[in-house]
Amino acid sequence: MIEEIRNYVKDLEFRFTVYQNKVDIINYQKIVSLEDEKIIFLANNEKITIYGQKLTLNKLLEQEVLITGKILKIEVDYE
């Protein structure tokens, strides 16, 4: 049990979860661009671009962000 908690706390893997009109991004490196219709993140060797309408950052923590708005498309480019 303690090992599972330790793994959860030390989790450094980049991932994102898509909900209806929300995207939760964990362990990103930086926000490159923040616009009303497009947000770009960098994580590891990946560039994540979220396209939508009225996109806003609802929760901004050190390595986690929740984006809300009408999500139209998400692109992941491996660099």
TORLUMVEX-799638 format. One record per residue: residue in three letters; x, y, z of N, C-alpha, C in turn; residue number from 1. Coordinates in steps of 0.1 Angstrom, whole numbers. Layout:
N
@resn=ala&neast=X&nnorth=Y&nup=Z&caeast=X&canorth=Y&caup=Z&ceast=X&cnorth=Y&cup=Z&resi=NUM $
...
***
This chain:
79
@resn=met&neast=8&nnorth=-12&nup=0&caeast=0&canorth=0&caup=0&ceast=9&cnorth=13&cup=0&resi=1 $
@resn=ile&neast=19&nnorth=13&nup=8&caeast=28&canorth=24&caup=9&ceast=35&cnorth=26&cup=-4&resi=2 $
@resn=glu&neast=39&nnorth=16&nup=-11&caeast=45&canorth=17&caup=-24&ceast=36&cnorth=23&cup=-34&resi=3 $
@resn=glu&neast=23&nnorth=20&nup=-34&caeast=14&canorth=26&caup=-43&ceast=12&cnorth=41&cup=-41&resi=4 $
@resn=ile&neast=12&nnorth=45&nup=-28&caeast=11&canorth=59&caup=-25&ceast=24&cnorth=66&cup=-30&resi=5 $
@resn=arg&neast=35&nnorth=60&nup=-27&caeast=48&canorth=66&caup=-32&ceast=48&cnorth=68&cup=-47&resi=6 $
@resn=asn&neast=44&nnorth=58&nup=-54&caeast=43&canorth=59&caup=-69&ceast=34&cnorth=70&cup=-73&resi=7 $
@resn=tyr&neast=23&nnorth=71&nup=-67&caeast=13&canorth=82&caup=-70&ceast=19&cnorth=96&cup=-68&resi=8 $
@resn=val&neast=26&nnorth=97&nup=-57&caeast=31&canorth=110&caup=-53&ceast=43&cnorth=114&cup=-63&resi=9 $
@resn=lys&neast=51&nnorth=104&nup=-66&caeast=63&canorth=106&caup=-75&ceast=60&cnorth=105&cup=-90&resi=10 $
@resn=asp&neast=48&nnorth=103&nup=-93&caeast=44&canorth=101&caup=-107&ceast=48&cnorth=113&cup=-116&resi=11 $
@resn=leu&neast=57&nnorth=111&nup=-126&caeast=62&canorth=121&caup=-134&ceast=58&cnorth=119&cup=-149&resi=12 $
@resn=glu&neast=50&nnorth=109&nup=-151&caeast=45&canorth=106&caup=-165&ceast=35&cnorth=117&cup=-170&resi=13 $
@resn=phe&neast=38&nnorth=122&nup=-182&caeast=29&canorth=131&caup=-188&ceast=17&cnorth=124&cup=-193&resi=14 $
@resn=arg&neast=5&nnorth=130&nup=-191&caeast=-7&canorth=125&caup=-196&ceast=-18&cnorth=135&cup=-196&resi=15 $
@resn=phe&neast=-28&nnorth=133&nup=-204&caeast=-40&canorth=142&caup=-204&ceast=-52&cnorth=134&cup=-205&resi=16 $
@resn=thr&neast=-63&nnorth=139&nup=-199&caeast=-75&canorth=132&caup=-198&ceast=-86&cnorth=142&cup=-204&resi=17 $
@resn=val&neast=-94&nnorth=137&nup=-213&caeast=-104&canorth=145&caup=-220&ceast=-117&cnorth=141&cup=-214&resi=18 $
@resn=tyr&neast=-124&nnorth=152&nup=-210&caeast=-138&canorth=151&caup=-205&ceast=-147&cnorth=159&cup=-215&resi=19 $
@resn=gln&neast=-160&nnorth=159&nup=-212&caeast=-168&canorth=168&caup=-220&ceast=-165&cnorth=183&cup=-217&resi=20 $
@resn=asn&neast=-160&nnorth=190&nup=-226&caeast=-157&canorth=204&caup=-225&ceast=-146&cnorth=207&cup=-215&resi=21 $
@resn=lys&neast=-137&nnorth=197&nup=-212&caeast=-126&canorth=198&caup=-203&ceast=-114&cnorth=190&cup=-207&resi=22 $
@resn=val&neast=-102&nnorth=194&nup=-204&caeast=-90&canorth=186&caup=-206&ceast=-81&cnorth=188&cup=-194&resi=23 $
@resn=asp&neast=-78&nnorth=178&nup=-187&caeast=-69&canorth=178&caup=-176&ceast=-55&cnorth=173&cup=-180&resi=24 $
@resn=ile&neast=-45&nnorth=182&nup=-178&caeast=-31&canorth=179&caup=-183&ceast=-22&cnorth=178&cup=-171&resi=25 $
@resn=ile&neast=-15&nnorth=167&nup=-170&caeast=-6&canorth=165&caup=-158&ceast=8&cnorth=163&cup=-163&resi=26 $
@resn=asn&neast=18&nnorth=169&nup=-156&caeast=32&canorth=167&caup=-158&ceast=36&cnorth=173&cup=-171&resi=27 $
@resn=tyr&neast=32&nnorth=185&nup=-174&caeast=36&canorth=191&caup=-186&ceast=49&cnorth=200&cup=-183&resi=28 $
@resn=gln&neast=56&nnorth=204&nup=-193&caeast=68&canorth=212&caup=-190&ceast=65&cnorth=227&cup=-190&resi=29 $
@resn=lys&neast=59&nnorth=231&nup=-201&caeast=55&canorth=246&caup=-201&ceast=44&cnorth=248&cup=-211&resi=30 $
@resn=ile&neast=37&nnorth=260&nup=-208&caeast=27&canorth=264&caup=-217&ceast=34&cnorth=274&cup=-227&resi=31 $
@resn=val&neast=33&nnorth=270&nup=-240&caeast=40&canorth=278&caup=-251&ceast=31&cnorth=289&cup=-256&resi=32 $
@resn=ser&neast=18&nnorth=287&nup=-257&caeast=9&canorth=297&caup=-263&ceast=-5&cnorth=295&cup=-256&resi=33 $
@resn=leu&neast=-11&nnorth=307&nup=-253&caeast=-24&canorth=307&caup=-246&ceast=-33&cnorth=317&cup=-253&resi=34 $
@resn=glu&neast=-42&nnorth=311&nup=-261&caeast=-52&canorth=320&caup=-268&ceast=-66&cnorth=315&cup=-265&resi=35 $
@resn=asp&neast=-75&nnorth=323&nup=-269&caeast=-90&canorth=319&caup=-267&ceast=-94&cnorth=307&cup=-275&resi=36 $
@resn=glu&neast=-87&nnorth=304&nup=-286&caeast=-91&canorth=293&caup=-295&ceast=-80&cnorth=283&cup=-297&resi=37 $
@resn=lys&neast=-68&nnorth=285&nup=-290&caeast=-57&canorth=275&caup=-292&ceast=-48&cnorth=276&cup=-280&resi=38 $
@resn=ile&neast=-44&nnorth=265&nup=-274&caeast=-34&canorth=264&caup=-263&ceast=-24&cnorth=254&cup=-267&resi=39 $
@resn=ile&neast=-11&nnorth=257&nup=-265&caeast=0&canorth=248&caup=-269&ceast=8&cnorth=245&cup=-256&resi=40 $
@resn=phe&neast=11&nnorth=232&nup=-254&caeast=19&canorth=228&caup=-243&ceast=31&cnorth=220&cup=-248&resi=41 $
@resn=leu&neast=42&nnorth=220&nup=-240&caeast=53&canorth=211&caup=-243&ceast=54&cnorth=201&cup=-231&resi=42 $
@resn=ala&neast=56&nnorth=188&nup=-235&caeast=58&canorth=178&caup=-225&ceast=68&cnorth=167&cup=-230&resi=43 $
@resn=asn&neast=79&nnorth=165&nup=-224&caeast=89&canorth=156&caup=-229&ceast=92&cnorth=160&cup=-243&resi=44 $
@resn=asn&neast=91&nnorth=151&nup=-253&caeast=94&canorth=155&caup=-267&ceast=81&cnorth=156&cup=-274&resi=45 $
@resn=glu&neast=71&nnorth=161&nup=-268&caeast=58&canorth=162&caup=-274&ceast=53&cnorth=176&cup=-274&resi=46 $
@resn=lys&neast=46&nnorth=180&nup=-284&caeast=39&canorth=193&caup=-285&ceast=24&cnorth=190&cup=-285&resi=47 $
@resn=ile&neast=16&nnorth=195&nup=-276&caeast=2&canorth=192&caup=-275&ceast=-5&cnorth=205&cup=-278&resi=48 $
@resn=thr&neast=-14&nnorth=205&nup=-289&caeast=-21&canorth=217&caup=-292&ceast=-36&cnorth=214&cup=-291&resi=49 $
@resn=ile&neast=-43&nnorth=222&nup=-283&caeast=-57&canorth=221&caup=-281&ceast=-64&cnorth=232&cup=-288&resi=50 $
@resn=tyr&neast=-74&nnorth=228&nup=-297&caeast=-81&canorth=238&caup=-304&ceast=-96&cnorth=238&cup=-298&resi=51 $
@resn=gly&neast=-102&nnorth=250&nup=-298&caeast=-115&canorth=251&caup=-293&ceast=-120&cnorth=265&cup=-293&resi=52 $
@resn=gln&neast=-131&nnorth=267&nup=-285&caeast=-137&canorth=280&caup=-284&ceast=-138&cnorth=284&cup=-269&resi=53 $
@resn=lys&neast=-135&nnorth=296&nup=-266&caeast=-136&canorth=301&caup=-252&ceast=-128&cnorth=293&cup=-243&resi=54 $
@resn=leu&neast=-115&nnorth=289&nup=-247&caeast=-107&canorth=281&caup=-238&ceast=-101&cnorth=289&cup=-227&resi=55 $
@resn=thr&neast=-102&nnorth=284&nup=-215&caeast=-97&canorth=291&caup=-203&ceast=-90&cnorth=280&cup=-194&resi=56 $
@resn=leu&neast=-80&nnorth=286&nup=-186&caeast=-73&canorth=277&caup=-176&ceast=-81&cnorth=279&cup=-163&resi=57 $
@resn=asn&neast=-87&nnorth=268&nup=-159&caeast=-95&canorth=268&caup=-147&ceast=-88&cnorth=265&cup=-135&resi=58 $
@resn=lys&neast=-78&nnorth=256&nup=-136&caeast=-70&canorth=252&caup=-124&ceast=-56&cnorth=252&cup=-129&resi=59 $
@resn=leu&neast=-47&nnorth=259&nup=-123&caeast=-33&canorth=260&caup=-127&ceast=-25&cnorth=257&cup=-115&resi=60 $
@resn=leu&neast=-19&nnorth=245&nup=-114&caeast=-10&canorth=241&caup=-104&ceast=4&cnorth=240&cup=-110&resi=61 $
@resn=glu&neast=14&nnorth=236&nup=-102&caeast=28&canorth=236&caup=-107&ceast=29&cnorth=227&cup=-119&resi=62 $
@resn=gln&neast=23&nnorth=215&nup=-119&caeast=25&canorth=206&caup=-130&ceast=11&cnorth=200&cup=-135&resi=63 $
@resn=glu&neast=0&nnorth=207&nup=-132&caeast=-13&canorth=203&caup=-136&ceast=-21&cnorth=215&cup=-140&resi=64 $
@resn=val&neast=-29&nnorth=213&nup=-151&caeast=-38&canorth=224&caup=-155&ceast=-51&cnorth=218&cup=-160&resi=65 $
@resn=leu&neast=-62&nnorth=225&nup=-158&caeast=-75&canorth=221&caup=-163&ceast=-80&cnorth=231&cup=-172&resi=66 $
@resn=ile&neast=-82&nnorth=227&nup=-184&caeast=-87&canorth=236&caup=-195&ceast=-102&cnorth=234&cup=-197&resi=67 $
@resn=thr&neast=-109&nnorth=245&nup=-197&caeast=-124&canorth=243&caup=-200&ceast=-127&cnorth=252&cup=-212&resi=68 $
@resn=gly&neast=-138&nnorth=249&nup=-218&caeast=-143&canorth=255&caup=-230&ceast=-148&cnorth=245&cup=-240&resi=69 $
@resn=lys&neast=-151&nnorth=249&nup=-252&caeast=-156&canorth=239&caup=-262&ceast=-144&cnorth=233&cup=-269&resi=70 $
@resn=ile&neast=-140&nnorth=221&nup=-266&caeast=-129&canorth=214&caup=-272&ceast=-132&cnorth=209&cup=-285&resi=71 $
@resn=leu&neast=-125&nnorth=213&nup=-295&caeast=-128&canorth=209&caup=-309&ceast=-118&cnorth=198&cup=-314&resi=72 $
@resn=lys&neast=-106&nnorth=200&nup=-311&caeast=-96&canorth=190&caup=-316&ceast=-83&cnorth=191&cup=-307&resi=73 $
@resn=ile&neast=-76&nnorth=180&nup=-305&caeast=-64&canorth=179&caup=-298&ceast=-53&cnorth=172&cup=-308&resi=74 $
@resn=glu&neast=-42&nnorth=179&nup=-309&caeast=-31&canorth=173&caup=-318&ceast=-19&cnorth=171&cup=-309&resi=75 $
@resn=val&neast=-13&nnorth=159&nup=-311&caeast=0&canorth=156&caup=-304&ceast=10&cnorth=154&cup=-315&resi=76 $
@resn=asp&neast=21&nnorth=162&nup=-314&caeast=32&canorth=161&caup=-323&ceast=44&cnorth=157&cup=-316&resi=77 $
@resn=tyr&neast=51&nnorth=146&nup=-321&caeast=63&canorth=141&caup=-315&ceast=75&cnorth=147&cup=-322&resi=78 $
@resn=glu&neast=83&nnorth=154&nup=-314&caeast=94&canorth=161&caup=-320&ceast=107&cnorth=153&cup=-318&resi=79 $
***
